[in-house]
C-alpha cells in the first residue's frame, strides 16, 4: 500500500488555502468598496506577494515529490498509472465544469459555447488553443505535461536514475538565465514560464531523492536552489515586467511566490512529519476538491451577501469563504472523489500496488 506523508498533506492544505485566500482578497478589492484601504489590499495581494501563485507552485513541488514514485509494480505500470490518474483527476474535474455551467448566471455569464465546454471536458484545452472556462484549469494542463514527461522517462528507464531530475532542473534554469539578456520575446518567455513550472516539479523530486532516497546530497539541492531562484526571477521579470498592473500580477509578487514556495517546501521536506499539522493535513487530503470547488462557495457568498464594506466584514467574508470551501469540498471528496479513486483501483492489473516507500520514511513518521 502507498503510505501517506502527513507533512505532504499539510503542504497541500497550505497550498490550496493560499489559492482560496488570494481569490477571496481579490474579490474584496474588485468590489470597489475598500476606499482608503484599496492600495493596501491591492499591494498585499498583487505587488509584494501573490498567494495564489505561491499555492500553485507549492502544489507543483508536491507533485514532483509524489508522482514519479506513483508507478505501480505490475505487469502494466504505465497503463495502471494512467488509470489511477484518470480516476483521480477527471470525475471531480467534470463536476467542477458542471457546477460552473449551472452557476454561470450568478457570475454574470449569459452563455458558454458548447464547443468550449466540450474541449474543456477533455482537459486538453490549453493544447488546442481553446480558452479554459475557468482560468484555474491552467494548472491541470501543467500537471498533464508532467505526467507525460514522467511516463516518457519511466519508459526509457531514466525516471528514477540518480541524476535525472537534477540535470533537468539545472539545464532548464541555465536556458532561462542565458536567454534573459538575449531576448525579450513574449512567446519565448511564456514557454519558459511553463518550463519553470515543470522545473518546480522536478525540483520536488530532487528533494525526495535527497531526504528520503538518499541518492543525492544537499549540495545538489543548493545548486538547484540558486539556479531555480534565478530562473524564477528571470521569468517573472520578462513575463510580468516592472510596472504594476490592475491584474494582481507583478514581477516581484510572482517571483517572490516561486522563491518562497521553494524555501517552504525544502523546510518541510527537511524536517518531515515533524512539520505536520493535523487540521492542515485534513485540508490537504481534500485539496483537489477545494481547488476545483472552493470558488463556487465564493460565488454563492458574493451573490447573496457580497464581500462587505468594512474591515470586519471583509474579514468575515474571507474567513467564511475559506470555511465554506473546506466544508463543501469535504462533501465533494466523500461523494465523488474518494469513491472514484476506489473505483479506479478495480481497473488496475491484479498484481498492481503502489511502490512502497523506503524504510527510511519511518524516521519521518510516515503513516
Secondary structure, DSSP 8 states (H G I E B T S, - for coil): -----HHHHHHHHHHHHHHHHHHHHHHHHHTT--GGGHHHHHIIIIIS--HHHHHHHHHHHHHHHHGGG---SSTTHHHHHHHHHHHHHHHHHHHHHHHHHHHGGGGT-----HHHHHHHHHT-GGGGT---SSGGGHHHHHHHHHHHHHHHHHHHT-TTSTTHHHHHHHHHHHHHHHHHTT---HHHHHHHHHHHHHHHHHHHHHHHHHHTS--S-HHHHHHHHHHHHHHHHHHHHHHH-SS--TTS--HHHHHHHHHHHHHHHHHHHHHGGGG--HHHHHHHHTHHHHHHHHHHHHHHHHHHT-S-SSHHHHHHHHHHHHHHHHHHHHHHIIIIIHHHHHHHHTTS-TT-------GGGGGGT--
